[in-house]
Amino acid sequence: MPIQSHFRFSFTLIALCIGSLLISSNTSANFATDDETNTIEVFQSASPAVVYVTNKTLVRDRYSLNLHAIPRGSGTGVIWNDKGYILTNYHVIEGARQITITLQDQTSWPAEVVGAAPSKDLAVVRIKAPINQLNTLPLGDSNALTVGHKVMAIGNPFGLDTTLTVGVVSALGREIESSNQRTIRNVIQTDAAINPGNSGGPLINSSGELIGINTAIYSPSGTSAGIGFAIPINTIKKIVPILIEHGRLLRPRLGIEVAPAHWALQAGVKGVPVLRVAQNSPAEEAGLIGVQETRRGGVSLGDIIIAINEHVIENYDDLLSTIETYKAGDRVTIEYVRDGGTEKAKLTLAPPLD
């Protein structure tokens, strides 16, 4: 082949290859990957169940003395069922005098607080919207989660409605502090971006199931640093029906008053010291004793509770969190320290007081 013809052939071949690559590149942009398809489908299915929560408080004008409603904060919520119940974080509606729920169709509805659990950072409000506007999410199983599972968060960060972020389950069994300084246990950690305004929004798995409610971030700057937390759905399933029926969490009773924590520490014990035992209470029937006056006019330390059914109790928060896992009528074993020795007693938990 002549040299000139050889160059023309080579140039044509190179041009065809480049053209083929360009065509291939342009063509591939028209097709989503399986993961992209899943993300799109889950978002489109789930977003109608996500709502915008606006919290207003009343302030008095210093000159006219008239009351005015001013924005106090905003967040996200999830439609729990077709009866108009909305699930969100307690800190989203805390201190609110007026709550407004905006649905995905941009209609707004006044909401009333049905129940709140500050120690779990959960609250339920209700709106009177038509049933055809109340889309819900299927509930998943947070016990089935493992680190690495794909998750998606939908919320209204900084007031930007219906924002999607994607990540994975970063860790399980975390602990965070609620607004009333109680410990929320067994929390999901995720790297899906969660910012102010995402609070109360859903954490969703790749099957489009609700697996948690986004509640907090860990960040020195107050914006997403890749460490977000969500309350697991299996915890929520237990709490929401109680909030709807009773308006608050119902904790069974031991029938004790608790002494200051440092009393136990001074005795060299990690536990909950009993100050007083109520009459006709489970604690009295089990033989527990509180602080007593000695013959010389001094004070004798009472029992110090250190475990319930093998659950270690080191402080009052541990005691409350453990009791909340039981219901009235359950039989439990209390382990306590008395006069330097360890003893055990069985008792039946009593119903909460109204």
C-alpha positions in Angstrom: 0.0 0.0 0.0 1.4 3.5 -0.8 2.5 5.5 2.2 -0.1 8.3 1.4 -2.9 5.8 1.3 -1.7 4.1 4.5 -1.9 7.5 6.3 -5.4 8.1 4.9 -6.5 4.7 6.2 -5.0 5.2 9.6 -6.6 8.6 10.0 -10.0 7.3 8.9 -9.7 4.4 11.4 -8.7 6.8 14.3 -11.6 9.1 13.4 -14.0 6.1 13.4 -12.8 5.0 16.8 -13.1 8.5 18.3 -16.6 8.8 16.8 -17.5 5.4 18.2 -16.3 6.5 21.7 -18.3 9.7 21.5 -21.4 7.9 20.4 -21.0 5.4 23.2 -20.4 8.1 25.8 -23.5 10.1 24.7 -25.6 6.9 24.6 -24.6 5.7 28.1 -25.7 9.0 29.6 -29.3 8.1 28.6 -29.4 5.0 30.8 -29.4 5.0 34.6 -27.6 2.4 36.6 -29.6 -0.1 38.7 -28.7 1.9 41.9 -29.8 5.2 40.3 -33.1 3.6 39.2 -33.7 2.4 42.8 -32.9 5.8 44.3 -35.2 7.6 41.9 -38.1 5.1 42.3 -37.8 5.1 46.1 -37.7 8.9 46.2 -40.7 9.3 43.9 -42.7 6.8 46.0 -41.7 8.1 49.4 -41.7 11.9 49.0 -45.5 12.3 49.0 -45.5 11.0 52.6 -43.0 13.6 53.8 -44.3 16.9 55.2 -43.0 20.3 56.1 -43.5 21.3 59.8 -43.6 24.9 60.8 -43.5 25.9 64.4 -44.7 29.3 65.6 -44.8 30.9 69.0 -46.7 33.9 70.4 -44.9 37.0 71.5 -46.4 40.2 72.9 -45.6 43.5 71.3 -43.9 45.7 73.8 -45.9 48.8 72.8 -49.3 47.6 71.8 -49.3 44.5 74.0 -50.9 42.6 71.2 -49.9 39.0 70.7 -48.2 38.0 67.4 -47.3 34.6 66.0 -43.7 34.5 64.8 -41.8 31.6 63.3 -39.9 29.6 66.0 -38.5 26.9 63.8 -39.2 24.3 61.1 -38.6 20.7 60.4 -39.9 17.6 58.7 -42.5 15.0 59.5 -43.8 11.7 58.1 -47.5 10.9 57.6 -48.0 7.9 60.0 -51.5 6.8 58.8 -54.5 7.9 56.8 -56.2 9.3 59.9 -54.0 12.4 59.7 -51.4 11.5 62.3 -48.0 13.0 61.6 -44.8 11.7 63.2 -41.9 14.2 63.9 -39.2 15.0 66.5 -40.3 16.5 69.8 -37.7 19.2 69.5 -39.3 20.3 66.2 -42.6 21.2 67.9 -41.2 22.0 71.4 -42.7 25.3 72.8 -45.0 25.7 69.8 -48.2 27.6 70.1 -49.1 27.1 66.4 -48.1 24.2 64.2 -48.7 24.1 60.5 -48.2 21.0 58.3 -47.6 21.6 54.6 -48.2 18.5 52.3 -46.4 17.7 49.1 -49.3 19.3 47.1 -48.5 22.5 48.9 -51.7 22.6 50.9 -51.2 23.7 54.5 -53.1 22.4 57.5 -53.2 23.5 61.2 -52.1 20.7 63.5 -52.7 19.8 67.1 -50.3 18.0 69.3 -51.6 14.5 70.1 -48.7 13.1 72.2 -45.1 13.7 73.0 -42.2 11.7 74.3 -39.3 14.2 75.0 -37.1 11.4 76.3 -37.3 9.7 72.9 -37.4 13.0 70.9 -40.7 11.9 69.3 -44.0 13.6 68.9 -47.3 13.0 67.1 -49.5 15.7 65.7 -52.7 15.5 63.8 -54.2 17.3 60.8 -57.7 17.1 59.3 -56.8 16.5 55.7 -58.8 14.4 53.2 -57.7 10.7 53.2 -56.6 10.9 49.5 -54.0 13.5 50.4 -52.5 11.3 53.2 -49.8 9.1 51.7 -48.0 6.7 54.0 -44.8 4.6 54.0 -44.5 0.9 54.6 -42.7 0.2 57.9 -39.5 -1.7 57.8 -37.6 -3.7 60.4 -34.6 -1.9 61.9 -33.4 -5.1 63.6 -32.6 -6.4 60.1 -30.2 -3.5 59.4 -26.5 -4.1 59.1 -23.6 -1.6 58.6 -23.3 -0.9 54.9 -27.0 -1.0 54.1 -28.0 1.7 51.7 -30.3 4.4 53.2 -32.0 7.6 52.0 -33.0 10.6 54.0 -35.8 13.0 52.8 -36.3 16.3 54.6 -36.4 20.1 54.4 -32.9 21.3 55.4 -32.6 25.0 55.8 -36.2 25.3 54.5 -35.4 23.7 51.1 -38.3 21.3 50.8 -38.2 17.7 49.7 -34.4 17.3 49.6 -33.0 13.8 49.1 -29.6 12.6 50.5 -28.2 9.1 50.1 -25.8 7.1 52.2 -25.3 4.0 54.2 -25.8 2.7 57.7 -22.5 3.7 59.4 -23.1 2.1 62.7 -25.8 0.6 65.0 -26.5 0.8 68.7 -25.4 4.3 69.2 -26.5 6.5 72.1 -27.5 10.2 71.9 -28.9 12.7 74.4 -32.5 14.0 74.1 -33.6 17.6 74.8 -34.4 16.6 78.5 -31.0 15.0 79.0 -32.3 11.4 78.8 -30.2 8.9 76.8 -31.8 7.6 73.6 -30.4 4.1 73.0 -30.0 1.8 70.0 -29.8 4.7 67.6 -28.9 4.3 63.9 -25.8 6.2 62.6 -25.7 7.2 59.0 -23.5 9.3 56.6 -26.5 10.4 54.6 -26.3 14.2 54.9 -28.7 15.5 57.7 -28.8 19.2 58.3 -31.0 21.5 60.4 -34.5 21.1 59.0 -34.1 17.4 58.3 -35.2 16.6 61.9 -38.3 14.5 62.0 -37.9 13.3 58.4 -37.7 9.6 57.3 -34.7 7.4 56.9 -35.7 4.9 54.2 -34.1 1.7 52.9 -33.8 0.6 49.3 -37.2 -1.2 49.5 -38.8 2.2 50.2 -39.6 1.2 53.9 -39.4 3.6 56.8 -36.6 2.3 59.0 -36.0 5.4 61.2 -36.7 9.1 62.0 -33.8 11.4 61.5 -33.2 13.3 64.8 -29.7 14.8 65.2 -26.3 15.4 63.7 -22.8 15.5 65.2 -21.1 18.5 63.9 -19.1 21.4 65.5 -20.3 23.7 62.8 -24.0 22.7 63.1 -24.1 21.4 59.5 -23.7 17.9 58.1 -20.3 16.3 58.8 -21.3 12.8 57.7 -22.5 11.8 61.1 -26.2 11.7 61.5 -28.5 9.8 63.8 -32.0 8.3 63.4 -34.4 6.7 65.9 -35.0 3.1 64.8 -38.5 2.2 63.5 -38.8 -0.8 65.9 -38.6 1.7 68.8 -41.1 4.0 67.1 -43.6 1.2 66.5 -43.9 0.7 70.3 -44.1 4.3 71.2 -46.5 5.9 68.6 -49.6 3.8 69.5 -49.1 4.8 73.2 -48.7 8.5 72.3 -51.9 8.4 70.1 -53.9 6.7 72.9 -52.5 8.3 76.0 -50.6 11.4 74.9 -47.4 10.4 76.8 -45.3 7.4 77.5 -46.6 5.2 80.3 -43.9 3.8 82.5 -44.7 1.1 85.1 -43.8 1.9 88.7 -41.5 0.4 91.3 -42.9 2.7 93.9 -39.7 4.5 95.0 -38.3 8.0 95.3 -34.7 8.3 94.3 -32.0 9.9 96.4 -29.2 12.1 95.0 -26.8 10.1 92.9 -23.7 11.1 94.9 -25.1 9.3 97.9 -24.4 6.0 96.2 -21.0 7.1 95.0 -20.0 8.1 98.5 -20.8 4.5 99.5 -18.5 3.3 96.7 -21.4 1.9 94.7 -22.6 2.6 91.1 -26.4 2.5 91.3 -29.6 4.3 92.2 -30.0 5.0 95.9 -33.6 4.7 97.3 -34.7 7.7 99.3 -38.2 6.6 100.2 -40.5 3.5 99.5 -44.2 4.2 98.8 -46.7 2.4 100.9 -48.5 -0.6 99.2 -46.0 -0.4 96.3 -44.1 -3.2 94.5 -40.9 -2.0 96.2 -42.5 -2.2 99.7 -43.9 -5.7 99.0 -40.4 -6.8 97.9 -38.9 -5.5 101.1 -36.8 -2.6 99.8 -36.0 0.2 102.2 -35.1 3.8 101.9 -33.1 6.2 104.0 -33.7 5.8 107.7 -33.0 7.7 110.8 -30.6 6.1 113.3 -31.0 6.0 117.0 -28.5 8.7 117.4 -30.3 11.0 115.1 -28.2 10.4 112.1 -29.1 9.0 108.7 -28.6 5.5 107.4 -28.4 5.0 103.7 -31.1 2.7 102.2 -30.9 0.2 99.4 -29.0 1.0 96.2 -30.5 -0.6 93.1 -27.7 -2.0 90.8 -29.6 -4.2 88.3 -33.1 -5.2 87.0 -33.3 -8.6 85.4 -29.5 -8.6 84.8 -29.7 -5.1 83.2 -27.0 -3.1 84.9 -28.3 0.1 86.6 -25.6 2.7 87.2 -27.7 5.8 87.3 -31.3 7.2 87.2 -31.3 7.3 83.4 -30.4 3.6 83.3 -33.3 2.9 85.7 -35.9 4.7 83.6 -34.6 3.3 80.3 -34.8 -0.3 81.7 -38.3 0.2 83.3 -39.6 1.5 80.0 -38.9 -1.8 78.3 -41.5 -3.5 80.6 -45.2 -3.0 81.2 -47.4 -3.0 84.3 -47.8 -6.6 85.6 -44.4 -7.8 84.5 -42.5 -9.7 87.1 -38.8 -8.6 87.5 -35.9 -9.3 89.7 -34.3 -6.3 91.5 -30.7 -6.6 92.6 -29.5 -4.1 95.2 -26.8 -3.3 97.7 -27.7 -3.2 101.5 -25.1 -2.7 104.2 -22.3 -3.6 101.8 -23.8 -6.9 100.7 -25.7 -7.7 97.5 -29.3 -9.0 97.7 -32.1 -9.8 95.2 -35.9 -9.6 95.4 -38.7 -10.2 92.9 -41.6 -7.7 92.4 -44.5 -7.1 90.1 -44.4 -3.7 88.3 -47.4 -1.5 89.1 -49.4 0.7 86.6 -48.3 4.3 86.2 -50.1 7.0 88.2 -52.5 9.3 86.3 
